Amino acid sequence: MKLNKKLLATGLLSAALCAGNAWGAVSAEEAAKLGDTLTPMGAIKAGNGGEIPAWDGGLSAPPAAYKGDQVYVDPFAEEKPLFTIDQSNVDQYADKLSTGQIAMIKTYPDYVMPVYKTHRTATYPEEVMEQTMENATRVELIKGGNGLGNYRSATPFPIPRNGLEVIWNHITRYRGGALQRNIAQATPTASGDFSAVKFTDELTYRTALKNYDPQEDPNVLFYFLQKITAPARLAGNVLLVHETIDQVAEPRRAWVYNAGQRRVRRAPQVAYDGPGTAADGLRTSDNLDMFNGAPDRYNWELIGKKEMYIPYNAYEFMRRDLSYDEIIKAGHVNQKYARYELHRVWHIRATLKEGERHVYARRDLYIDEDSWQAAVIDHYDGRGELWRVAEGHATQFYDVDVPFYAFEVLYDLLSGRYLALGLTNEENNPYEFGIERTSRDYSPGALRRAGTR
């Protein structure tokens, strides 16, 4: 993928921004940094003079061995770890780790973090980056930060000024327009025993619908459909979500189809700290995608930007010759296949508002500057004690210019259990980008057809 050179020329970019509405997030002068000293998505383009290189456009050319079949070949397979963080040296690297990462290392002797050379592979389609640059002076927070004004698509705040803008960048980030996945979820016992739950899910942005109409359902960001395909006792159950942009004015619309009852019903519990699907109590609804949903129950503080070792370029975890038994182990996933790199992240802290209710009283979120994906999230309970640690093992889908997760994992330090979601190693046709759907495909009436056993 090559960026439009004319658009990235500072003078023409400034002119284009001045022609837009200047009352948005930043001034035209500030936004002119995008494509100059900042990447089109808002990251610092330069390296740090050491481990972090300059961004050179990301990884959008598949390796020669890639066959175009969505079985993603590791472009860095020949690389070896630079070093490994473990119990013997964790204090040496503590300033570049989250509290949760340190706790995992100190709790499990075999929980190690292999650190590799940093590759800034994240990139997006040209039109997404162009829209993001246009958003810089046009999109604004409305209704106390619980909605977006003048927003259509892409990243709304490439130059964020507060924690709410950072979390909105994660929530709204581009994930391929219209995507179908066949994935597995594991919730092993403390001893490592598990039975995989398998899903076919779809995420389609409203703007990617085949019959897209800007006037139809303008408050919808995307549609999400999740069908359980295994085990047999759960197969056929379906969840449908219409994800709204302003979830306070119009809460997320959700329905479930129960195959045993052959009935469609509303599901208002699919939000906030409602239970996650078939998760054995190990995640909340808003733990999916590391964090999702309305931000209104928390105060969001922007702590700042820092360098941190985060899961990145996790192609080893996607290998087709790995079984789930080789990945899922007692206490944590098999860190032998993990890859950590030093990247710059935005650190934001979510603290539960006075009078609001949620099982997590605080969250510390670390958001990758290049992709706007949450990389690590530490969760604290009502006593202020560290409870759960989430890691999103990021991968660049280089044939479609989409940063996403190979899988996400949520560790429960109190129970010694965890949840891993998004595994594809044993699944047929794991990814299909560019599916064609209409709004009727995501109507409640379509649920029964989707859930037929």
C-alpha positions, 0 to 999 in steps of 0.5 A, spaced: 500 500 500 502 506 498 500 513 501 497 518 497 503 523 496 499 529 495 495 528 501 501 527 505 504 533 503 504 538 509 502 544 505 496 541 501 494 537 507 493 543 511 489 546 506 484 541 506 484 541 513 482 548 513 477 547 508 473 543 514 470 545 520 475 547 525 471 547 531 473 539 532 478 536 536 485 540 534 486 546 530 488 545 522 495 547 524 496 541 529 493 536 524 498 538 519 503 534 523 499 528 521 503 525 515 509 529 517 512 528 524 506 524 526 503 518 522 496 518 518 493 515 524 497 519 529 503 515 532 510 519 532 513 517 526 520 517 528 523 512 532 526 512 539 534 512 537 534 505 540 529 499 540 523 502 536 524 504 529 521 509 525 514 508 522 515 506 514 508 505 512 507 498 516 507 491 513 502 491 507 506 486 502 505 479 504 511 474 505 513 470 498 510 464 502 503 466 503 498 463 499 492 468 500 488 463 504 488 467 510 493 462 513 498 467 515 505 466 514 510 469 519 514 474 516 519 474 522 520 466 523 527 466 523 528 471 528 530 469 535 529 473 542 533 478 544 532 476 551 527 473 556 523 477 562 522 472 567 522 472 575 530 473 575 530 479 571 523 482 572 525 488 576 530 490 571 524 491 566 519 493 571 518 500 568 516 498 561 511 493 564 504 493 567 503 491 574 499 486 571 504 483 567 509 483 573 504 480 577 503 474 572 511 473 572 511 473 579 505 468 580 508 463 575 515 461 574 514 459 567 510 465 565 516 468 561 516 474 556 520 473 550 522 480 547 524 480 540 526 486 535 521 491 534 517 491 527 512 497 526 507 493 522 501 496 523 498 500 517 491 501 515 488 502 508 489 508 504 482 511 505 482 509 512 488 513 513 485 519 509 478 519 513 482 519 520 486 525 518 480 529 515 477 527 522 482 530 526 479 537 525 471 535 525 470 530 530 468 532 537 466 528 543 458 530 545 454 528 551 459 528 556 464 524 552 459 518 551 458 520 543 461 522 537 459 528 533 460 529 525 463 522 525 462 517 519 468 512 520 475 511 521 479 513 527 476 519 530 481 523 534 488 521 531 491 527 536 487 525 542 487 530 548 484 526 553 483 519 555 476 519 553 478 520 546 483 515 546 478 509 548 474 512 543 479 510 538 480 503 540 472 502 540 471 505 533 478 502 530 477 499 523 477 492 523 476 490 516 469 493 514 466 486 514 469 480 517 467 473 518 471 469 523 471 461 525 474 461 532 475 458 538 474 460 546 478 456 552 476 457 559 481 452 562 481 449 569 486 451 574 489 444 572 489 446 565 483 441 563 478 445 557 473 443 552 473 449 546 467 452 545 467 454 537 464 460 534 462 463 527 462 471 528 461 477 524 463 484 525 460 489 519 460 496 520 454 500 517 458 503 512 460 497 509 453 494 508 451 492 501 445 497 501 449 502 506 444 508 506 447 514 511 440 516 513 438 509 515 440 507 523 445 513 523 447 512 530 449 504 529 457 503 528 457 496 527 453 490 527 456 483 531 453 476 530 456 471 534 453 463 533 456 458 537 457 452 533 460 447 538 459 443 543 453 440 541 449 442 547 450 450 545 450 449 538 445 454 534 445 459 540 446 466 536 447 473 539 446 479 535 448 486 537 447 493 534 453 497 537 450 504 537 455 510 537 451 514 543 450 508 548 447 513 553 442 516 548 440 509 545 443 503 549 446 497 545 441 493 542 442 486 543 438 479 542 439 472 543 436 466 539 436 460 544 436 454 539 433 449 545 427 454 546 427 456 538 426 463 541 428 470 540 429 475 545 432 481 547 438 481 551 439 487 555 444 484 560 449 484 554 453 490 556 458 493 561 459 487 567 454 482 564 456 475 563 460 474 557 458 468 552 459 461 554 465 464 558 464 460 565 464 467 569 471 469 567 469 475 563 464 481 562 461 483 556 465 489 556 471 485 556 470 482 549 475 486 544 479 487 550 474 493 552 468 495 548 461 498 549 459 505 552 464 509 556 459 512 561 460 509 567 468 511 568 472 517 569 477 516 563 484 519 565 490 520 560 496 518 564 500 519 558 505 515 553 510 510 555 514 505 552 512 498 554 513 491 552 507 488 549 504 482 545 506 484 538 506 480 531 503 474 534 504 469 528 507 464 532 500 463 535 497 462 529 501 456 526 496 451 523 501 446 526 499 448 533 493 444 536 489 448 542 492 443 547 499 445 545 497 453 547 492 452 553 496 450 559 495 451 566 495 458 569 496 461 562 497 460 555 504 457 552 509 463 552 514 459 548 510 461 542 509 469 545 512 475 542 513 481 545 516 488 542 518 495 545 512 499 543 510 506 545 503 506 548 498 511 551 496 509 558 489 511 560 486 510 567 478 508 568 476 509 575 468 508 576 464 514 577 461 515 584 454 512 584 455 507 578 456 500 578 461 495 575 465 489 578 471 493 575 472 499 580 479 501 576 482 499 569 489 501 567 489 500 559 495 501 555 493 502 547 498 501 542 500 508 538 500 505 531 494 501 531 489 504 537 488 497 539 488 495 547 495 491 548 494 490 555 489 492 561 489 491 568 483 490 572 482 492 579 476 489 584 472 494 588 477 493 594 483 496 589 486 489 588 489 487 582 484 482 579 485 480 572 490 481 566 488 482 559 493 481 553 491 482 546 496 478 542 496 483 536 497 481 528 498 485 522 493 482 517 498 484 511 493 482 505 488 487 507 492 492 511 488 490 518 491 490 525 487 485 529 488 480 534 491 473 533 487 472 540 486 475 546 487 472 553 484 474 560 488 472 566 484 471 573 489 472 578 484 470 584 482 463 581 488 461 577 484 460 571 483 464 564 480 465 558 483 465 551 478 467 545 480 468 538 484 461 537 484 459 529 489 454 529 484 448 528 479 452 524 477 451 517 476 458 513 478 462 519 478 469 516 474 472 511 474 479 509 470 483 505 463 479 506 457 482 503 451 483 508 445 487 508 442 491 514 436 485 513 442 480 515 442 483 522 435 484 523 432 480 529 428 476 524 434 473 521 436 470 528 432 464 527 435 462 520 442 463 523 441 459 529 438 453 525 441 447 528 
